[in-house]
Amino acid sequence: MNKKLKHNLVLIFSFIFIIVSCSLPAKAKSNFTVKDTSYSFDNIFPFDGSVAKVQNSSGLFGLIDENGSLVLEAKFTSIASFKEGLAVIKRGNECGLVDQSGKIIVQPQFKEISDFSKDGIAKINDRNKWGLMNKEGTIITKAEFDSIYDFQNGYAKVRKGNKYGFIDTTGKLVIPVDFYDERDFQDGLAPVKQNNSWGILDTKGNFTPLGFKDMQSFQDGVAPVKVDDEWGLSNEKGEIVLKPEYDNLQFISKGLIKANKQNLYGIIDTKGGRILDIQYNSISLLGDDHLLLQRNSLYGLADIKGHIISSPAFSWIYEVQEGKAIVDQNGTYGFIDMSGKLKLLSQFDTIYSFHEGLARVKKGNKYGFIDNLGNIVIDVNFDDASDFNEGLAYVMKNDGPNNSLNDPSYKKYHKWGFITRAGTPVIQRDFNNVTIFQNNAAVVKKDNNCSVIKNTDVKYINDKKDVDTFKTWKIKFSMPLDDTK
């Protein structure tokens, strides 16, 4: 460990998990709080909030906390990731719920339990019928439906046989199961199909037939509607406000409608104004704020308002991170900024997305990092590395034979540690494996022993969410650095 640092940083990196065979003795190391436990496990996973999943020699799962204490006995077939503070546990073919203290909220008894919605509601499958349950484990809708769809704006579609209705977040059936098809509620209205034509339904159950052949949900007072074989726009009164002339219309984001004509796509606004000409083979969302444009076999990029950042010229474009998109141009990687300026870096085999001002790069089997100008700031000499998160990246070097990198029997030669964005080691490469830090806790493996490490000394503070330059990321220590040790 670098003794110039009095305190170390926290790493949270959410894209990998590491399974490590271990028992959990613990020997305190400088600058860390290391917790002992008398329990032994074959496998342990990164922390998910304040607990980590563990697996015993029988293949069953339990939970330990940041102190290494067993908070849920390892007797479950599986434990899912925590969502809204709860995780689905499974014993045999039955599902239940556990919270992060290890308390079982619902004993395993259902065939399926969905993730909880932001409304605090989960769908349950009991004997192939669906109902609803709240976070306290109380059944708020009896399992009697063939399908329950996701909640949108406080309502969820339900189906019995070939007919549909709606329930609200209290679990009450507010719209009877009387309609042959439905769209989600938006702006207090839901398009529904009655017999062979579509109309609109308000939240009180009042139905207004409009006679359309098909409809999509409303946004900003308009909905795509099908008249005969062509699509246009209607207002909430059923009045046509955009002449039907398209093969299809579909909202792609708020205020933007993807228009299809003769197998080509463009973007129009809710008044029918052209945002992007109909000339693309496909248009799709790229993340939340950008559009991926395809023309023939090449791809371009636009922002969510339809402004062209780059016309189609690339073999592929990856999701925008920190104001830059990684691009592949005929096998050569680089990146474009949001002005469309291109920086190609032919010396690398792969460039990964930017995180905290730096991007991981790969050349052959080695990894390093570049800044947002394309300059190498951390040499390409690691055998594995993570993206930076909260000021740290984990790195690994193979200290064994050259051919041992991908051979499991040589993993004892793989030495893992952590570096800062300046490339400085803060946790020396002394471990056979490491998990990610989550909630200031991680698991490291050395030889056949594992320790649960808590890092409570250092706070990492990011000055802003969207990072363009290296200098906007700062490290704040709870105490000054001590350079005398």
BABA-10695 format. One record per residue (C-alpha): residue number from 0; x, y, z. Coordinates in pm, 1 decimal. Layout:
- NUM/X/Y/Z
...
END
This chain:
- 0/0.0/0.0/0.0
- 1/130.9/347.5/-76.3
- 2/230.6/478.7/266.1
- 3/217.7/839.8/148.8
- 4/-157.2/826.9/170.0
- 5/-302.0/850.7/515.9
- 6/-643.4/765.6/385.0
- 7/-765.5/576.6/81.8
- 8/-1050.2/615.6/-160.2
- 9/-1368.0/424.2/-221.0
- 10/-1420.0/227.2/-541.6
- 11/-1763.1/150.5/-677.3
- 12/-1759.6/-25.5/-1014.6
- 13/-2086.0/-190.2/-1115.7
- 14/-2017.6/-384.0/-1430.1
- 15/-1837.5/-695.9/-1300.5
- 16/-1878.8/-944.3/-1028.1
- 17/-1603.5/-1163.9/-895.9
- 18/-1661.6/-1499.9/-740.9
- 19/-1396.0/-1592.8/-489.4
- 20/-1349.0/-1917.7/-295.7
- 21/-1276.9/-1821.6/59.5
- 22/-1326.5/-1830.4/428.8
- 23/-1328.1/-1495.8/601.9
- 24/-1038.7/-1449.9/839.6
- 25/-926.5/-1091.6/853.8
- 26/-605.6/-924.6/947.7
- 27/-627.1/-550.4/989.0
- 28/-436.6/-350.8/730.8
- 29/-325.2/6.9/758.4
- 30/-592.7/264.4/668.0
- 31/-870.9/6.0/649.7
- 32/-1112.7/-146.9/895.0
- 33/-1106.9/-522.3/837.8
- 34/-1380.4/-738.3/990.5
- 35/-1349.6/-1103.1/1093.9
- 36/-1615.0/-1371.1/1066.5
- 37/-1618.4/-1734.7/1163.3
- 38/-1832.1/-1837.5/867.7
- 39/-1691.0/-2005.8/558.5
- 40/-1821.7/-1973.4/204.2
- 41/-1726.6/-2109.5/-132.3
- 42/-1827.0/-1795.7/-321.6
- 43/-1884.7/-1433.5/-230.4
- 44/-2013.2/-1150.9/-449.5
- 45/-1964.3/-771.2/-445.5
- 46/-2166.8/-567.0/-200.3
- 47/-2515.9/-468.9/-310.5
- 48/-2591.7/-175.7/-86.0
- 49/-2496.3/-279.7/268.1
- 50/-2494.6/-657.3/210.9
- 51/-2312.7/-907.7/-6.5
- 52/-2444.9/-1234.0/-140.4
- 53/-2258.1/-1549.1/-31.3
- 54/-2275.1/-1910.1/-146.9
- 55/-2191.6/-2219.6/55.1
- 56/-2054.0/-2554.8/-56.3
- 57/-2407.3/-2681.9/-120.0
- 58/-2466.8/-2405.9/-373.4
- 59/-2716.0/-2219.2/-152.6
- 60/-2712.5/-1842.1/-100.2
- 61/-2727.2/-1610.9/200.2
- 62/-2623.4/-1255.3/291.7
- 63/-2344.3/-1100.9/496.4
- 64/-2321.3/-738.2/606.5
- 65/-2025.3/-499.5/594.1
- 66/-1893.4/-641.4/922.3
- 67/-1880.2/-992.8/780.2
- 68/-2177.2/-1099.5/991.7
- 69/-2421.7/-1347.3/845.6
- 70/-2758.4/-1166.8/832.3
- 71/-2940.2/-1424.7/618.0
- 72/-2861.0/-1792.7/647.8
- 73/-2736.1/-1953.9/325.5
- 74/-3037.1/-2170.3/245.3
- 75/-3182.8/-2014.4/-69.1
- 76/-3158.1/-2130.4/-429.2
- 77/-3102.3/-1772.7/-549.6
- 78/-3103.7/-1412.7/-430.0
- 79/-3167.4/-1140.3/-686.4
- 80/-3026.6/-786.4/-681.7
- 81/-3186.5/-541.1/-442.3
- 82/-3440.7/-301.4/-591.8
- 83/-3617.3/-39.0/-382.6
- 84/-3452.7/-193.0/-73.8
- 85/-3585.9/-546.7/-134.3
- 86/-3455.9/-856.5/-311.6
- 87/-3640.1/-1160.9/-439.7
- 88/-3525.4/-1481.6/-272.2
- 89/-3599.1/-1825.1/-408.5
- 90/-3615.7/-2159.9/-231.6
- 91/-3682.3/-2443.8/-470.2
- 92/-3945.9/-2308.5/-707.8
- 93/-4100.1/-2058.4/-465.4
- 94/-4018.8/-1687.5/-432.7
- 95/-4024.1/-1451.1/-135.7
- 96/-3870.5/-1118.6/-29.3
- 97/-3586.5/-1008.3/198.5
- 98/-3472.0/-660.8/302.8
- 99/-3113.4/-539.2/350.0
- 100/-3114.1/-619.9/720.3
- 101/-3170.4/-984.4/628.7
- 102/-3529.5/-979.2/750.6
- 103/-3759.4/-1198.4/543.5
- 104/-4056.3/-982.1/448.4
- 105/-4238.1/-1256.3/256.0
- 106/-4163.4/-1625.2/299.7
- 107/-4107.0/-1809.3/-30.5
- 108/-4452.8/-1904.0/-158.9
- 109/-4507.6/-1746.5/-504.1
- 110/-4411.3/-1872.0/-847.1
- 111/-4273.2/-1529.3/-945.1
- 112/-4226.3/-1185.5/-792.7
- 113/-4133.1/-890.2/-1012.0
- 114/-3906.5/-600.4/-915.6
- 115/-4082.1/-324.8/-725.1
- 116/-4194.4/-22.9/-924.2
- 117/-4123.0/333.1/-814.4
- 118/-4475.4/324.3/-670.8
- 119/-4364.7/51.2/-430.0
- 120/-4563.6/-225.7/-599.0
- 121/-4455.7/-568.6/-722.7
- 122/-4640.8/-816.6/-939.2
- 123/-4684.2/-1168.0/-799.4
- 124/-4759.1/-1491.0/-981.5
- 125/-4960.2/-1739.5/-778.1
- 126/-5069.2/-2055.6/-959.2
- 127/-5023.2/-1882.0/-1297.8
- 128/-5248.0/-1588.6/-1204.9
- 129/-5114.2/-1240.7/-1136.1
- 130/-5181.1/-1000.1/-849.9
- 131/-5005.9/-712.8/-669.6
- 132/-4816.0/-679.2/-343.9
- 133/-4680.0/-371.7/-161.8
- 134/-4338.4/-339.3/5.6
- 135/-4479.3/-449.9/340.4
- 136/-4569.5/-784.5/181.5
- 137/-4942.4/-713.7/184.3
- 138/-5145.1/-842.8/-110.7
- 139/-5330.7/-540.6/-252.2
- 140/-5467.6/-713.6/-563.1
- 141/-5576.6/-1074.6/-555.4
- 142/-5395.7/-1299.5/-804.0
- 143/-5677.4/-1335.1/-1056.0
- 144/-5547.9/-1180.4/-1379.8
- 145/-5382.8/-1350.5/-1675.0
- 146/-5148.4/-1052.6/-1714.3
- 147/-5063.5/-732.3/-1531.3
- 148/-4856.3/-476.5/-1718.3
- 149/-4620.2/-212.1/-1579.7
- 150/-4761.0/96.3/-1412.6
- 151/-4763.6/414.5/-1618.9
- 152/-4878.7/742.0/-1466.9
- 153/-5049.9/565.8/-1178.2
- 154/-5235.4/295.8/-1376.4
- 155/-5153.3/-51.9/-1502.9
- 156/-5328.8/-255.0/-1769.6
- 157/-5469.2/-590.3/-1665.1
- 158/-5592.4/-875.4/-1883.9
- 159/-5842.0/-1156.3/-1837.1
- 160/-5872.7/-1377.2/-2141.1
- 161/-5884.3/-1143.0/-2440.2
- 162/-6017.2/-837.1/-2257.6
- 163/-5845.2/-554.0/-2071.7
- 164/-5905.4/-309.7/-1788.1
- 165/-5700.6/-88.7/-1552.6
- 166/-5598.2/-96.5/-1187.6
- 167/-5455.2/193.4/-984.6
- 168/-5166.4/194.3/-736.6
- 169/-5396.8/100.5/-448.7
- 170/-5469.8/-224.9/-630.9
- 171/-5827.4/-126.5/-707.1
- 172/-5980.6/-219.0/-1043.4
- 173/-6083.2/126.3/-1163.2
- 174/-6168.2/35.9/-1524.9
- 175/-6360.8/-288.7/-1576.5
- 176/-6211.9/-561.7/-1792.5
- 177/-6436.8/-481.6/-2087.6
- 178/-6205.6/-369.1/-2370.1
- 179/-6034.2/-565.9/-2644.5
- 180/-5709.5/-366.5/-2637.1
- 181/-5566.6/-67.4/-2451.3
- 182/-5276.5/175.9/-2449.2
- 183/-5129.3/332.1/-2135.7
- 184/-5280.2/635.4/-1966.8
- 185/-5110.6/962.2/-2061.5
- 186/-5243.6/1306.5/-1978.5
- 187/-5543.2/1140.7/-1809.2
- 188/-5656.2/958.3/-2125.2
- 189/-5606.8/606.0/-2254.6
- 190/-5683.9/485.7/-2608.0
- 191/-5893.8/168.3/-2589.3
- 192/-6045.4/-69.3/-2842.8
- 193/-6414.6/-148.9/-2817.3
- 194/-6541.4/-401.3/-3069.8
- 195/-6353.8/-317.3/-3392.5
- 196/-6264.2/49.8/-3344.2
- 197/-6074.3/273.2/-3105.7
- 198/-6177.1/555.9/-2878.4
- 199/-6056.4/722.9/-2560.8
- 200/-6118.5/655.0/-2194.4
- 201/-6075.6/894.6/-1901.5
- 202/-5974.0/794.0/-1550.2
- 203/-6338.6/788.9/-1437.2
- 204/-6421.3/522.2/-1693.5
- 205/-6602.0/746.3/-1943.2
- 206/-6555.5/607.2/-2294.4
- 207/-6572.7/818.5/-2610.6
- 208/-6576.9/622.1/-2939.1
- 209/-6373.0/786.0/-3214.2
- 210/-6385.2/524.0/-3487.5
- 211/-6011.6/498.6/-3552.7
- 212/-5859.7/178.2/-3683.2
- 213/-5571.0/201.7/-3432.8
- 214/-5430.2/451.9/-3181.1
- 215/-5120.6/516.8/-2969.8
- 216/-5102.9/693.7/-2632.5
- 217/-5139.6/1070.5/-2598.1
- 218/-4854.8/1313.1/-2541.4
- 219/-4887.7/1690.0/-2530.2
- 220/-5252.3/1664.5/-2630.2
- 221/-5207.9/1456.6/-2946.8
- 222/-5202.2/1086.5/-3030.8
- 223/-5097.0/898.3/-3343.3
- 224/-5407.4/750.1/-3505.4
- 225/-5466.7/517.8/-3797.4
- 226/-5733.5/605.0/-4054.5
- 227/-5779.9/339.1/-4318.9
- 228/-5416.9/234.8/-4376.2
- 229/-5234.4/558.8/-4297.9
- 230/-5130.3/733.3/-3977.7
- 231/-5181.5/1094.0/-3870.4
- 232/-5237.5/1283.6/-3543.8
- 233/-5557.2/1347.0/-3348.6
- 234/-5630.1/1578.7/-3059.0
- 235/-5814.9/1474.8/-2744.2
- 236/-6150.5/1548.2/-2908.5
- 237/-6080.7/1303.8/-3188.8
- 238/-6018.2/1582.3/-3441.7
- 239/-5749.2/1517.9/-3702.2
- 240/-5470.7/1773.6/-3659.8
- 241/-5220.6/1608.8/-3897.4
- 242/-5342.7/1450.9/-4218.5
- 243/-5290.1/1072.2/-4225.2
- 244/-5010.4/1015.2/-4477.5
- 245/-4753.6/797.3/-4296.8
- 246/-4708.5/422.5/-4281.4
- 247/-4659.2/450.3/-3905.3
- 248/-4615.1/711.4/-3631.8
- 249/-4470.5/644.0/-3287.8
- 250/-4349.6/867.6/-3004.7
- 251/-3977.8/813.5/-2954.5
- 252/-3938.1/1068.5/-2673.7
- 253/-4130.4/1363.4/-2533.2
- 254/-4237.4/1588.8/-2820.0
- 255/-4068.6/1379.2/-3090.3
- 256/-4247.7/1131.4/-3317.3
- 257/-4073.8/876.8/-3536.5
- 258/-4240.6/879.6/-3877.4
- 259/-4221.3/590.3/-4121.9
- 260/-4285.0/617.9/-4494.8
- 261/-4190.8/357.2/-4752.3
- 262/-3954.4/186.4/-4507.1
- 263/-3761.7/506.0/-4432.1
- 264/-3773.1/703.5/-4108.0
- 265/-3760.6/1063.4/-3994.2
- 266/-3868.3/1271.5/-3693.8
- 267/-4163.5/1510.5/-3671.5
- 268/-4293.0/1720.0/-3382.2
- 269/-4643.4/1711.8/-3235.2
- 270/-4760.3/1970.2/-3490.1
- 271/-4628.9/1767.5/-3783.3
- 272/-4321.2/1984.1/-3838.2
- 273/-4018.2/1808.3/-3983.3
- 274/-3729.8/1769.3/-3737.1
- 275/-3534.0/1506.8/-3930.7
- 276/-3607.2/1431.7/-4294.7
- 277/-3741.7/1088.4/-4379.8
- 278/-3421.8/937.4/-4517.1
- 279/-3292.0/691.5/-4255.6
- 280/-3317.2/312.8/-4246.8
- 281/-3365.4/327.4/-3872.2
- 282/-3379.3/575.7/-3585.4
- 283/-3349.9/463.7/-3224.0
- 284/-3279.5/610.4/-2882.3
- 285/-2916.7/599.9/-2771.3
- 286/-2931.5/642.6/-2396.6
- 287/-3179.5/902.5/-2278.0
- 288/-3054.8/1207.7/-2463.7
- 289/-2945.8/1106.1/-2813.3
- 290/-3070.1/944.3/-3132.2
- 291/-2879.6/683.5/-3331.4
- 292/-2932.8/733.6/-3705.3
- 293/-2872.2/459.5/-3960.8
- 294/-2842.7/515.1/-4333.7
- 295/-2746.4/206.8/-4532.1
- 296/-2478.5/42.6/-4315.4
- 297/-2344.5/360.5/-4153.0
- 298/-2445.4/534.5/-3830.3
- 299/-2472.9/894.8/-3719.4
- 300/-2578.3/1081.0/-3407.7
- 301/-2835.7/1348.6/-3321.2
- 302/-2938.5/1500.2/-2990.4
- 303/-3282.6/1446.5/-2842.1
- 304/-3408.0/1766.8/-3006.5
- 305/-3315.5/1630.5/-3348.3
- 306/-3003.3/1841.2/-3404.4
- 307/-2748.9/1648.6/-3612.3
- 308/-2418.5/1597.6/-3430.1
- 309/-2267.7/1368.5/-3691.6
- 310/-2414.7/1244.5/-4019.3
- 311/-2395.1/867.4/-4075.8
- 312/-2026.3/787.2/-4130.7
- 313/-1937.1/521.7/-3873.3
- 314/-1958.1/143.7/-3846.6
- 315/-2103.0/190.2/-3496.4
- 316/-2155.8/456.4/-3230.4
- 317/-2162.0/375.3/-2861.0
- 318/-2364.8/548.4/-2590.8
- 319/-2261.9/903.3/-2505.8
- 320/-2077.8/938.1/-2175.7
- 321/-1950.7/1266.5/-2034.8
- 322/-2005.7/1455.9/-2355.2
- 323/-1830.4/1210.1/-2584.8
- 324/-1934.4/908.2/-2789.9
- 325/-1692.8/630.9/-2877.3
- 326/-1707.1/552.4/-3250.1
- 327/-1586.6/269.1/-3470.5
- 328/-1487.5/368.5/-3821.5
- 329/-1401.3/58.7/-4022.5
- 330/-1227.0/-99.1/-3724.1
- 331/-1048.6/217.2/-3610.7
- 332/-1170.7/356.9/-3280.0
- 333/-1198.6/715.9/-3168.6
- 334/-1450.8/955.9/-3021.0
- 335/-1664.8/1250.7/-3118.9
- 336/-1765.4/1538.8/-2896.8
- 337/-2107.2/1701.0/-2905.3
- 338/-1994.8/1949.6/-3169.7
- 339/-1922.4/1652.6/-3396.9
- 340/-1543.8/1694.1/-3380.3
- 341/-1376.6/1358.6/-3447.0
- 342/-1060.3/1224.2/-3287.0
- 343/-943.6/892.9/-3432.1
- 344/-687.2/691.2/-3237.8
- 345/-563.5/414.3/-3463.3
- 346/-304.9/289.0/-3212.1
- 347/-572.1/123.7/-2995.7
- 348/-770.9/-190.8/-3062.1
- 349/-1059.0/-76.1/-2839.7
- 350/-1163.1/244.8/-2664.6
- 351/-1419.1/224.9/-2386.9
- 352/-1658.2/497.8/-2269.7
- 353/-1535.1/796.4/-2071.1
- 354/-1572.6/787.0/-1694.7
- 355/-1461.2/1073.9/-1475.4
- 356/-1269.7/1237.0/-1759.2
- 357/-1072.1/926.6/-1859.9
- 358/-1138.2/641.5/-2100.6
- 359/-999.3/292.0/-2072.9
- 360/-812.2/173.7/-2384.4
- 361/-689.0/-165.3/-2497.6
- 362/-395.7/-250.0/-2722.1
- 363/-336.0/-618.8/-2773.9
- 364/-399.3/-767.5/-2428.5
- 365/-293.2/-458.6/-2232.7
- 366/-500.6/-176.4/-2081.5
- 367/-433.7/187.3/-2003.5
- 368/-616.6/522.0/-1998.5
- 369/-647.5/833.3/-2213.7
- 370/-779.9/1180.3/-2132.6
- 371/-1047.7/1367.7/-2322.6
- 372/-789.1/1496.2/-2572.0
- 373/-680.3/1144.5/-2660.0
- 374/-349.7/1165.1/-2472.4
- 375/-223.9/859.2/-2285.1
- 376/-222.5/953.4/-1917.0
- 377/-179.0/604.4/-1768.8
- 378/47.9/371.2/-1962.7
- 379/-100.3/75.0/-2146.3
- 380/66.6/-195.1/-1940.4
- 381/-202.8/-360.8/-1726.9
- 382/-342.0/-706.6/-1798.8
- 383/-687.5/-601.1/-1678.4
- 384/-847.3/-280.4/-1556.8
- 385/-1183.5/-127.9/-1474.3
- 386/-1325.1/208.7/-1570.2
- 387/-1272.3/484.5/-1314.6
- 388/-1545.9/538.7/-1062.8
- 389/-1531.8/757.1/-754.7
- 390/-1164.6/830.2/-819.8
- 391/-1029.1/474.9/-849.2
- 392/-985.6/192.7/-1097.4
- 393/-883.1/-160.4/-1014.5
- 394/-591.7/-296.4/-1213.8
- 395/-427.2/-635.0/-1252.1
- 396/-88.9/-757.8/-1369.3
- 397/3.0/-1115.9/-1445.0
- 398/321.5/-1209.8/-1260.8
- 399/326.5/-1561.6/-1403.4
- 400/423.6/-1709.4/-1740.9
- 401/315.4/-1515.6/-2048.0
- 402/63.1/-1782.5/-2145.7
- 403/-103.9/-1790.5/-1803.4
- 404/-331.5/-1488.3/-1838.1
- 405/-640.5/-1684.0/-1944.2
- 406/-554.9/-2011.0/-1772.1
- 407/-757.4/-2052.0/-1448.1
- 408/-485.2/-2268.9/-1296.6
- 409/-249.1/-1967.8/-1303.6
- 410/-479.9/-1721.6/-1127.0
- 411/-247.1/-1722.0/-829.1
- 412/-12.4/-1510.6/-1042.5
- 413/-277.4/-1245.0/-1110.4
- 414/-211.3/-955.1/-873.2
- 415/-487.0/-696.9/-820.8
- 416/-484.6/-349.0/-669.4
- 417/-622.5/2.4/-717.5
- 418/-488.7/320.3/-878.4
- 419/-593.7/685.3/-881.0
- 420/-666.6/887.4/-1192.8
- 421/-305.7/1004.6/-1182.3
- 422/-195.8/640.6/-1208.5
- 423/-73.5/632.1/-848.0
- 424/-122.9/301.2/-663.5
- 425/-328.0/350.4/-347.2
- 426/-380.5/-18.1/-277.5
- 427/-78.3/-214.4/-397.4
- 428/-122.1/-513.6/-626.1
- 429/-115.5/-765.2/-345.2
- 430/-435.3/-962.6/-396.7
- 431/-535.9/-1261.2/-607.3
- 432/-872.9/-1100.9/-668.5
- 433/-1084.8/-807.9/-559.1
- 434/-1450.2/-721.3/-566.3
- 435/-1583.7/-374.6/-627.6
- 436/-1635.7/-135.4/-340.4
- 437/-2004.3/-83.2/-263.6
- 438/-2124.1/129.0/23.6
- 439/-1758.3/168.0/131.6
- 440/-1706.6/-208.2/156.3
- 441/-1528.5/-466.6/-57.7
- 442/-1390.9/-817.4/-45.7
- 443/-1028.0/-893.5/-134.4
- 444/-868.5/-1233.8/-174.9
- 445/-510.8/-1327.1/-95.2
- 446/-412.1/-1689.9/-129.1
- 447/-714.6/-1877.9/8.8
- 448/-825.1/-1614.4/257.4
- 449/-1074.6/-1334.5/209.9
- 450/-1136.5/-1022.1/413.6
- 451/-1425.4/-780.3/424.6
- 452/-1271.4/-433.5/407.9
- 453/-1448.4/-113.3/506.7
- 454/-1307.0/223.0/407.2
- 455/-1447.9/491.7/632.5
- 456/-1165.1/744.9/627.3
- 457/-1209.9/906.9/289.3
- 458/-1498.9/1086.8/128.5
- 459/-1505.6/1122.7/-249.7
- 460/-1686.0/1426.2/-382.1
- 461/-1754.9/1483.2/-750.1
- 462/-1797.4/1851.3/-827.0
- 463/-2044.9/1794.1/-1106.1
- 464/-2227.6/1507.3/-1269.4
- 465/-2121.2/1560.0/-1630.3
- 466/-1745.3/1564.4/-1657.1
- 467/-1551.7/1714.5/-1944.6
- 468/-1208.6/1771.7/-1799.7
- 469/-975.6/1596.2/-1562.4
- 470/-962.8/1891.8/-1323.3
- 471/-1332.1/1893.8/-1241.7
- 472/-1289.5/1575.7/-1037.3
- 473/-1139.9/1635.5/-694.3
- 474/-1063.8/1418.4/-397.9
- 475/-1152.2/1546.4/-51.6
- 476/-982.2/1374.9/240.0
- 477/-1129.9/1363.5/587.1
- 478/-780.4/1450.4/713.5
- 479/-476.2/1601.3/535.3
- 480/-234.5/1373.2/354.0
- 481/56.6/1260.5/566.5
- 482/366.6/1242.4/348.6
- 483/599.5/1149.1/632.2
- 484/510.2/780.8/634.2
END
